[in-house]
């Protein structure tokens, strides 16, 4: 990804009212079906622009860690995706101060614009929050500047709005699957080990690791229901489309822990899309700690035939399968 910073530097404050705008392109990795870009790469573009915002103010991620022992972490991001992006698109990503809430990190808004026939079109609208986490492996560091202090936390769980995250107590002899996906729930469980390349600062599972997990758990869920992406492409010409996504961190998860990820479809909207929820837990003793949650709105577009380019309608059988039945 290439990036050009357009805004002037203002190193005296963090949330100062001035936006940062970055020019970039979505990564080729995200062009999985034809030349369209998958939803997580929209979120990656936002992450890159957030890093640029901090650099402009003299507190880039490297300096935050090396000078102050702080890890820059996106702890909540919510995006709407009204327009598709394609590989080779040049996009303008703007990060600006959002509505601040004490104890919840630094709040920002995000906007991605792309040129379509000479007209700027919105490809993403979003909100996000950033926390500065005190890292355990940091060497002797300088004091944290006053303008950063309101956004510093000992861990993700110390955020004010993370306190209401309820974990799960395991009863004697109860296993994770029984606790998280009881009979009749219609939920899908996927357990996976946190690799080092999903982590930040030698320790914590990073926000984008959860974004990747959301994409993968959707894929695994659909495959388990007989609605695999490849099958629907071959049989119906259906292309997956994500119009909304949110990922929110609730507590730290650490390198090489096992994350138990629960995914369930919650609702079908107007017979053309479904909303679903992802929840992630890490087992510590007899307790499942709730480390992250997320939501996604997913539908399909038709890629061939007379209806190419239109929205696919979810038939009754498909809806029943999504909601917990069998194909």
C-alpha positions in Angstrom: 0.0 0.0 0.0 1.3 3.5 -0.9 0.3 6.4 1.2 0.7 10.2 0.9 0.0 12.4 4.0 -1.8 15.6 3.0 -2.5 17.3 6.4 0.0 19.5 8.2 1.6 18.2 11.4 0.1 19.4 14.7 2.1 17.6 17.5 0.7 19.5 20.5 -2.5 17.5 21.0 -4.0 14.2 20.0 -7.7 14.9 19.4 -7.3 18.4 18.1 -10.1 18.8 15.6 -7.8 18.6 12.6 -8.3 15.7 10.1 -5.7 13.5 8.6 -6.1 12.4 5.0 -4.2 9.6 3.4 -4.1 8.5 -0.2 -3.8 4.7 -0.7 -4.8 1.6 -2.6 -6.4 -1.6 -1.2 -4.0 -4.5 -1.1 -4.0 -7.2 -3.8 -4.5 -9.8 -1.2 -8.1 -8.6 -0.9 -9.0 -9.3 -4.5 -10.4 -12.7 -3.9 -13.4 -12.8 -6.3 -12.7 -11.1 -9.6 -11.2 -7.7 -8.8 -13.5 -6.7 -6.0 -11.9 -6.1 -2.5 -13.1 -7.9 0.6 -14.4 -6.0 3.6 -11.4 -6.6 5.9 -9.2 -4.6 3.5 -11.5 -1.6 3.9 -10.8 -1.9 7.6 -7.0 -2.2 6.9 -7.1 1.1 5.0 -8.7 2.7 8.0 -6.0 1.3 10.3 -3.3 2.7 8.0 -4.9 6.1 8.2 -5.1 6.0 12.0 -1.4 5.3 12.1 -0.8 8.3 9.8 -3.0 10.4 12.1 -0.8 9.6 15.1 2.5 10.1 13.1 1.4 13.6 12.1 1.0 14.5 15.7 4.5 13.3 16.6 3.4 10.1 18.3 3.8 7.3 15.8 3.4 3.7 16.9 7.1 3.1 17.1 7.8 6.2 19.3 4.9 5.4 21.5 6.3 2.0 22.3 10.0 2.8 22.4 9.7 6.1 24.3 6.6 5.6 26.4 6.1 1.9 26.6 2.6 2.2 25.0 1.0 0.0 22.4 -1.4 1.8 20.0 -4.4 -0.4 19.5 -7.7 0.0 17.8 -10.2 -1.3 20.3 -13.5 -0.7 18.5 -14.3 -0.1 14.8 -17.7 0.0 13.1 -18.0 0.5 9.4 -20.6 0.8 6.7 -19.6 -0.1 3.1 -22.0 1.5 0.6 -19.7 1.2 -2.4 -17.5 -1.6 -3.7 -13.8 -1.1 -4.0 -11.6 -2.8 -6.7 -8.0 -3.5 -6.9 -6.0 -0.5 -8.4 -8.6 2.0 -7.0 -7.0 5.1 -5.5 -8.8 6.0 -2.3 -8.8 8.9 0.0 -9.1 7.9 3.7 -9.9 10.7 6.2 -9.6 10.3 10.0 -11.1 13.0 12.2 -11.9 13.5 15.9 -15.2 11.9 16.9 -17.4 12.3 19.9 -15.2 11.7 23.0 -16.4 9.6 25.9 -14.1 9.6 29.0 -12.5 6.3 29.8 -13.2 4.8 26.5 -10.1 5.7 24.4 -9.7 8.3 21.7 -12.7 8.4 19.4 -12.5 9.1 15.7 -14.6 9.0 12.5 -13.4 7.4 9.3 -14.3 8.1 5.7 -13.1 6.5 2.5 -13.8 8.2 -0.9 -13.2 6.8 -4.3 -13.4 8.4 -7.8 -16.2 7.1 -10.0 -16.4 8.9 -13.4 -15.1 12.1 -11.9 -17.3 12.1 -8.9 -16.2 11.3 -5.3 -18.2 8.4 -4.0 -18.3 7.2 -0.4 -16.9 3.7 0.0 -16.8 3.6 3.8 -18.3 5.5 6.7 -17.1 4.5 10.2 -16.4 5.1 13.8 -13.5 3.8 15.8 -11.7 4.2 19.1 -8.0 3.9 19.9 -6.4 3.0 23.3 -2.8 3.3 24.3 -2.0 0.1 26.3 0.9 -0.1 28.7 3.1 -2.9 27.4 4.8 -5.4 29.7 7.9 -5.9 27.6 8.7 -2.2 27.2 12.2 -1.0 28.5 12.7 2.0 30.8 10.6 4.7 29.2 10.0 8.4 29.4 6.9 9.8 31.2 3.7 9.9 29.1 2.9 13.4 27.8 -0.1 15.0 29.4 -2.1 15.1 26.1 -1.9 11.3 25.8 -2.7 10.5 29.5 -6.5 10.3 29.1 -6.1 7.5 26.5 -3.6 5.3 28.4 -4.9 2.0 30.0 -3.2 -0.9 31.7 -5.1 -3.3 29.5 -8.1 -3.5 27.2 -10.4 -4.6 30.1 -9.7 -1.3 31.8 -11.8 0.6 29.3 -14.9 1.9 30.9 -17.3 0.2 28.4 -15.5 -3.1 28.6 -16.5 -3.6 32.3 -20.0 -4.9 31.3 -18.6 -7.8 29.2 -19.9 -11.0 30.9 -17.7 -14.1 30.8 -18.9 -17.6 31.2 -18.4 -19.8 34.2 -17.9 -23.5 33.4 -19.8 -25.9 35.6 -17.9 -29.0 36.8 -17.4 -31.4 33.9 -18.8 -28.9 31.4 -16.7 -28.4 28.2 -16.4 -25.3 26.1 -18.8 -26.4 23.4 -21.6 -27.2 25.8 -21.2 -23.8 27.4 -21.0 -21.7 24.3 -23.1 -23.6 21.7 -25.8 -25.5 23.6 -28.3 -27.7 21.7 -30.8 -25.6 19.9 -28.7 -22.4 19.8 -28.0 -22.6 16.1 -24.5 -21.3 16.9 -21.2 -22.4 15.3 -18.0 -22.9 17.3 -14.5 -22.6 16.0 -11.4 -22.8 18.3 -8.0 -21.6 17.1 -4.6 -20.8 18.5 -3.4 -17.2 18.4 -0.3 -17.1 16.2 2.5 -14.6 16.8 1.7 -12.8 13.5 -1.7 -11.8 14.7 -0.2 -10.1 17.8 1.2 -6.7 18.7 4.3 -6.1 20.8 5.2 -9.7 21.5 2.0 -10.4 23.4 -1.6 -9.2 22.6 -3.9 -10.3 19.9 -4.4 -7.2 17.8 -7.6 -5.7 16.4 -6.9 -6.8 12.8 -6.4 -10.4 14.1 -10.0 -10.4 15.1 -11.1 -8.9 11.8 -9.3 -11.8 10.1 -11.1 -14.2 12.5 -14.4 -12.7 11.6 -13.8 -13.3 7.9 -12.7 -16.9 8.6 -15.5 -17.8 11.0 -18.1 -16.7 8.4 -16.4 -18.9 5.8 -16.2 -21.8 8.2 -19.8 -21.4 9.3 -21.1 -21.2 5.7 -19.1 -24.3 4.8 -20.5 -26.2 7.7 -24.1 -25.3 6.6 -23.5 -26.5 3.0 -23.5 -22.9 1.8 -19.7 -22.6 1.1 -18.7 -19.6 -0.9 -17.3 -21.7 -3.7 -20.4 -23.8 -3.9 -22.7 -20.8 -4.2 -20.5 -19.2 -6.8 -20.5 -22.4 -8.9 -24.2 -23.3 -8.4 -25.9 -19.9 -8.3 -23.3 -17.3 -9.3 -23.7 -15.6 -5.9 -21.0 -13.2 -4.8 -20.7 -12.5 -1.1 -21.2 -8.8 -0.1 -20.6 -7.3 3.3 -22.4 -4.0 3.9 -21.6 -3.5 7.6 -19.1 -4.8 10.1 -18.0 -4.1 13.6 -15.2 -5.5 15.8 -14.8 -4.5 19.5 -12.2 -5.6 22.0 -13.2 -6.4 25.6 -10.1 -7.9 27.2 -6.6 -8.9 26.3 -5.9 -12.2 24.6 -2.3 -13.4 24.5 0.0 -15.1 22.0 -0.6 -18.9 21.8 -3.8 -18.9 23.9 -6.8 -20.6 22.3 -9.6 -18.4 21.2 -13.1 -20.0 21.2 -15.1 -18.1 18.6 -18.9 -18.4 18.5 -20.8 -17.3 15.4 -24.6 -17.2 15.0 -27.0 -15.6 12.5 -29.4 -13.4 14.3 -31.9 -12.1 11.7 -32.8 -12.1 8.0 -33.4 -8.7 6.6 -35.9 -8.2 3.7 -35.0 -11.6 2.3 -31.7 -10.2 0.9 -29.2 -10.2 3.8 -28.5 -11.5 7.2 -27.0 -10.1 10.4 -24.8 -12.2 12.5 -22.8 -12.0 15.7 -19.3 -13.1 16.6 -18.1 -13.6 20.2 -14.6 -14.6 21.3 -13.5 -16.2 24.5 -10.3 -17.4 26.1 -10.4 -20.1 28.8 -8.6 -19.3 32.1 -9.2 -21.9 34.7 -13.0 -22.6 34.9 -13.9 -19.3 33.4 -14.3 -18.2 29.7 -13.1 -14.6 29.5 -15.0 -12.6 26.8 -12.2 -11.0 24.8 -14.0 -9.6 21.8 -17.4 -9.3 20.1 -18.5 -8.3 16.6 -21.3 -8.1 14.1 -21.6 -8.4 10.4 -24.2 -7.8 7.7 -23.8 -10.2 4.8 -25.7 -10.7 1.5 -25.0 -11.7 -2.1 -25.0 -10.1 -5.5 -25.6 -12.1 -8.7 -22.6 -12.3 -11.0 -23.9 -13.7 -14.2 -27.0 -14.1 -16.4 -29.9 -11.7 -16.9 -29.9 -10.6 -13.3 -26.1 -9.9 -13.1 -25.4 -7.0 -10.8 -28.6 -7.3 -8.8 -29.1 -8.4 -5.2 -29.8 -12.1 -4.7 -32.9 -13.1 -2.8 -32.5 -15.6 0.0 -35.0 -18.4 -0.5 -36.8 -20.0 2.5 -34.5 -23.0 2.5 -31.3 -20.9 2.6 -32.8 -18.7 5.3 -33.6 -21.8 7.5 -30.1 -23.1 7.0 -28.6 -19.8 8.0 -30.7 -19.7 11.1 -29.6 -23.1 12.3 -31.1 -25.8 10.2 -29.4 -28.2 7.8 -29.3 -28.0 4.0 
